[in-house]
Amino acid sequence: MMDGDEYRESLHSLKRDVFAFGARIDDVVDHPLTRPHVNAAAMTYDLAHDPRYQDLTTATSHLTGRRINRFTHIHQNPDDLVRKVKMIRLLGRETGSCFQRCVGCDGLNAVYNTTYLIDQKHGAGYHSRLRAYLAYVQDSDVMVDGAMTDTKGNRGLAPSKQADPDLYVHIVERREDGIVVRGAKVHQTGGVNSHEVLVMPTTALGEEDKDYAVSFAVHADTPGLTFIFGRQSNDERKLGGDIDQGNPRFGFVGGEAMIVFDDVFVPWERVFMCGEYEFARPLVEMFSSFHRQNYGACKVGVADVLIGAAALVARYNGVEDASHIRDKLVEMTHLAETLHNCSLACSSEGQMTPSGSCYVDPLLANTVKLNTTRLTYEIARLAHDIAGGLLGTLPSEKDLHHPVVGPYMQKYLRGAAEYPTEDRLRVLRLIENLTGVSALVECMHGAGSPQTQRIAIYRQADLAAKMELAKRLAGIADEPRGPA
C-alpha cells in the first residue's frame, strides 16, 4: 500500500491535459488550486499506515489474501460495510473536506456485482476482466475516479434522442482490439488527481440506447482525455494567503472536474459492459445505493469539525455558557448522529449478492442521502446563527496584516479578551469554508438530486405489502366489495 508521499510522487509522473482558469496545470501536486485536494486524498493513504486505524482503513483482499487499502476492497459482509462508514467519518473529521476515493470504491463494487449478473445471462467474460482489473487496482493501490454522471443535455430525452449524440458517453467504434468512446463526464470528484477512470452509464437505457450502455476503465493519462477543473466559491483565495482559505491544507469540497473523452481507445480487457442495456439500471441503482450510504459518514465527519468550530467561536465570542448556544450545539449533534445512524443501519442490514459480495440495504441507503439534503443545511444554519454576522462581512487577511488598518482589525474585531483576534478570525473563515455554497450544493446533488432518492424510495417502499397489513388489521376482506 502507498503512503501519502508515495501517492503524491506517483501523480508527478502522470502527463495529462488538465486545465483551470483558462490555463494548463502541469503538476496537480504543486498547483495551489489542486494541491489541497491532493492533500485530502493523501490522507486516505496515510491513515492506512496508522496502527490506530488499520482495522478501519485496511482490509484483506478476497482475491489475493493480502492486506489492502479499504478503498480498493470488495465488501464481503455487513461488517465491511460498517467499517467503511466508520472509516469515512474518520477521514471527514481528519480533513474537514472531501477525500475523494469513495466514488471509485463504490464504482468497483457496483461493477463487480453487475458484471457477474451480465455474465450469468450472456457469458460475456466481463467478470473475469473486472477481477483482473481489481487485482491491479489493489496491488498498485491506485486512486480510481468513478465516472458516472453525463452532461445529459435535454433531460427530457433519452441519450439516443439528443440533438448531439455526444452528450452521453457512448461507443463510436467497435474494433477487433477494443472500442472507441466519445463524450464527457461531469462533477468528477478527485478527477484531476486520480490514476484511473472507471466509467459507468448514468441512467436506465432502452435497446435504442445500447451504444450508451458501456462501462470501462482507462488510465488517467490515456490519449484523448482532457480534464477541466471546476470553479468553487472563493477558490481564488487558494492563490495566496492562509487564513482566508479557512481550511488551507485540505481545501473545499472535492476538486470536481469535467472529463472529456475525445475518441478514446479502450482495449477489450478493460471493457466491462458493451451494449447490454438492460443492465444499465441495475448498475446505476447499485452504485447510487453504495454512494448514498456514505453521506451519513463523510458529511457527519465534516459536521464534527463544524460543531467544534461553532463551539469554539461561541467561546471566542464570550457566549459559550449561554443556554441557547448549548441548545443549538445539542441540536447540531443530534442531527449529525441521526445521519450517522442511517449509514450504520443500511450497512448493518447489508445482504450478500450472487457475486459473493455484500450490498447495502438500498431503501435505507436512499433514506440516508435524502436526509442529508435537509439536515446538513440545518446544521449549517445553526452554525451561522452561533457565529454571528461577522461571518458574512469579515475583511480580508491582507487587511489584517496591513500596517495601517491591521491594528484596527486587531483592536475592534477581538471577542473575549483572553483569546487572540486572529484565532477568532481563523475559526470564522473555517465555518465559512465548511458551510459555503460548494459544500452545501454537494450535499444536495452529490450521489443524485433529492428526486432520485424519492424515486428509489417509492420503488422500494413495498406499498402493496403495507396495504395488506392495513387491510388485515382493519378487517377488510381480500375480495373487492361492490357498492352497499
JOLIN-V409690 format. One record per helix or strand. SS is the DSSP state (@ for helix, = for strand). FROM is the first residue (numbers start at 1). TO is the last residue. If there is no record, write none. Layout:
# JOLIN-V409690
SS:FROM:TO
SS:FROM:TO
This chain:
# JOLIN-V409690
@:4:12
=:17:20
=:23:25
@:32:49
@:54:57
=:58:60
=:67:69
@:70:72
@:78:95
@:102:122
@:126:140
=:144:147
=:150:150
@:159:161
@:165:167
=:170:175
=:178:188
@:191:193
=:196:199
@:207:212
=:214:219
=:225:229
@:235:239
@:243:245
=:257:267
@:268:270
=:271:274
@:277:296
@:298:317
@:323:348
=:351:352
=:358:359
@:362:387
@:390:393
@:397:400
@:406:412
@:421:434
@:437:445
@:450:460
@:463:474
